[in-house]
Amino acid sequence: MNKIVSYIIVIIAFGLALFNAYHIDFKNIWGDDSRTAIYGVLVSLIVVVIILINLKSLKVKEKLK
């Protein structure tokens, strides 16, 4: 995966995490809408971690060449 594409995906994932965090209702945190928003935040953060691991592995791969 290209580095530029990876950074774009990270930015989009952070944007989605912020969007979903905005929709969490802290008064009814386990309601249907809040639960969906929490899942969206978690999935977005997992995507960010996976992409950052991929970027680090590309750096290691370049150093080994």
HUPEZI-V6659 format. One record per residue. RES is the residue in one small letter. PSI is psi in degrees with one decimal (* if undefined). Layout:
# HUPEZI-V6659
RES/PSI + RES/PSI
This chain:
# HUPEZI-V6659
m/138.2 + n/147.6 + k/-38.5 + i/-42.2 + v/-39.4 + s/-44.4 + y/-35.8 + i/-41.3 + i/-38.9 + v/-43.2 + i/-43.5 + i/-41.5 + a/-40.7 + f/-40.2 + g/-43.1 + l/-36.1 + a/-42.7 + l/-41.2 + f/-45.6 + n/-34.3 + a/-31.7 + y/-28.8 + h/4.8 + i/127.3 + d/108.1 + f/-13.0 + k/-33.5 + n/73.2 + i/-27.7 + w/20.3 + g/169.9 + d/-47.2 + d/-41.0 + s/-38.6 + r/-41.3 + t/-40.1 + a/-39.2 + i/-43.6 + y/-39.8 + g/-40.8 + v/-46.1 + l/-44.0 + v/-39.9 + s/-41.4 + l/-33.4 + i/-40.6 + v/-41.3 + v/-44.3 + v/-42.6 + i/-43.2 + i/-39.2 + l/-36.9 + i/-40.3 + n/-41.9 + l/-40.9 + k/-39.1 + s/-33.0 + l/-38.0 + k/-40.9 + v/-41.1 + k/-40.4 + e/-37.0 + k/-31.4 + l/-19.2 + k/*
